Amino acid sequence: MVDSTGTLRILHDIDFTLAARESAAIVGASGSGKSTLLSIIAGLDTPSTGTVLIGGVDLYARDEDARAALRAQRLGFVFQSFQLLGNLTALENVMLPLELLGRADARTQAREMLERVGLGERLRHYPKVLSGGEQQRVALARAFVVRPAVLLADEPTGSLDFATGEKVMALMFELNREAGTTLVLVTHDRSIAARCDRQLRIEAGRLLP
């Protein structure tokens, strides 16, 4: 919607709270504002008004450097397109967020997490030689290795066939339970949404009751 000032308004009066360990699916038609909402929760898109609180911390009361630091410490991301760095091995991709936090045990923790997602034999492989399902499992390992308070996933199975997508989602929910992470995912898949504790339905930028 374009208001009288000529500003494009995508979201309107969105208000909800998620508890620790809770899982929520953001659902709605294409163009309804789902991915924009996820980006705002992540601190990647700045809202014109409103606040996002993560563990009681107002994300948008901080400057960009401070937001980036909070994202590194508290948030994990899983994208439809995997977003792996092609010049890094699977192990190096998973080590990266730990290295950015200055963790001396980055290699050990990354190896253990890749073994946890069934890729212990693929540590030295580059993304281009991994299947789509394997790349998404590397992305999951990278997201969970920092033990994030909140995991955000945008259509995490959108690039995968049905069987592979089912395996990846089962692994995501399993890791989510183990880590005690709050999970927020955008999906068009009703079966995936039904597995979450809550469904947040967005229509024309508004959260339906």
N, C-alpha and C positions, 0 to 999 in steps of 0.2 A: 504494500500500500504506500502511495506517495501522499504525504500530508500537505497542508497549505503552504508550507515553507519550501516545498520541492524536495524534502528529505524522504528517502526510501526507508520505510519502517518495515522490518522483517518480523520482529517479535514484539508482542504486546502483553504487558502485565503477567509475565511468567513468574510463578512463585511456588517453590516446592522445597522440601527438605528430605535428604536421604540419610539414613543412619549408617553407622559403621557396619560393614559386612553385608549390607543390603544390595540387591541387584535390581536394576531398573532398565527397561527397554523404552527408548524414545521412538515412537511409531507415528506414522502419518503419511500422507501422499507426498509424492515428489514436489519440491518447491514449497513445502509447508513451513520450513525453517528448522528442520531437525539438525542438520549438520551445522548450521549457524549457532544453534543453541549449544551444541557440543563444543564448538570452537570457543565460545564465550566462557563456558565452564572451564576450559583448558587454559584460558588466559591468552589465547591466540588472536581473537577478535575483541576489540574494546567496545563495550556497550555504551550507548549515549547516556543512559541513566541506569541506576540500579547497582546492586552489589552481588558479588559471588564470595561466599564464605567457605573456606576449606579448613576444617579443624579450628574454626573460630577466627581464622585470619582472612581479612578482606583483601582479596586478590588485587582489586583495582585501586586500592589505597596505596599500592606500591608502584615504584617506577618499573620500567621494563626489565632492568637488570635484576631487580629483586623478585619480579614475577618469574623470570627465567630460573632463578635459583630455587624458588619454591616449586616450580614444575619439576626440576631435576630431583628434588628431594621427596616430593609427595605424590607426583602424578606419573602414570604410565600410559602409553598410547599404543593402540593397535589399529592399523589402517588397512583399508581394502587392498591398496596397492603395495602393501608390505613395507615400503620405504626403507629397505636395507641399503647400505652403502656397498656398491658393487666392487670397490677396490679393497674391501675388507673381507676376511674369511668369516664364517659363521661365528667362530669363537671371538674374533675381534669385534664383530658387530655387537655381541652381547656384552663384551667387556667395556665398550665405549661409555655407557652411562655411569658405570662404576668408576672408570678412570676420571671422568669429569668431576666426580665427587671426591676424588683424591683417595680412593680406596686402595690400599696396598694389596688386598686379597682379590683384586678384580679377576685375574686369570682363574683362580681356584673357584670362585663363586660362579663365574660364567660357564666353566666346564661342568660344574655340578648341575646348573640349571639346564644346560643343553642335554645332559644325560637324562635329566628328569623328563624332558619332552621327547625322549627317544632319538636324539641325534648325537649320541656319544661317538658314533663312527664317522660323523660328518664335520667334525670341528674345523678341519683345515680346508674345507670346500668353500668356494666362492658362490655367491647367490646365483650366478648364471648357470651353474651346473646342478642346482637344486630344483626340485619340482615345486609347484605352487604351494602344495601342502607343507612341504619342508620349509619353504621360505616363511610361511605364516607361523610355523612352529618356532623358527628362529626369532621372528618378531614377537611372539608371545614370551619367549625366554628373555628377550631384551627388556620387555615391558615389566615382567615380574621380578627380574633379578635384583632390583633396588627395593623390593618389598614396598610398593607404593601404597599410600592410603587410599587412593582412588585410581581405578583403571578405566580409561575411556577408549571405546572401540567404535569405529565408524564402518559399518557394513563389513565386518571382519571375514565373512564368508562369501562376499560378493564376487570374488575372482576365482572361486573354487567350485569344483563339481560337487554334487549333493553328498556323496559318500565321504569325500575328503572334508567338506564343510562340517558334516556331523562329527567327525573325529576331532576336528579343531575346536569346535564349540564344547564338546565334552571335556576336552583338556582345559579349555579356558575356565569353565565352571569349577572343575576340580581344583585347579590352581587358585582360583578365587576363594574357594572354601578354605583351602590350606593356609593361604596368606592372610585371611581375614580382611580382604580388600573390598571396598565399595566398588561395585561394577556398574558403569553406565554405558549402554551401547545403543547405537542407532541401527535399526534393521527394518527391512521390508518383509522378513520371514516370520510369519505368524507363529510357527512352531518354536522358533528361538525366543520370540517375545514371551510366549506362554511359559517358558522355563524360568523367567525372571520373577522376582518377588512382586514387582509392580510394573505397570505399563503407563507411561506418560504419553498421552495421545495429543499431538499437535495438529491443529487445523487452522489454516490461514494465519499462522503465527501466534495462535492463542492456545493455551493449555486447556483442554476440555475437562470438565468435572468428572 
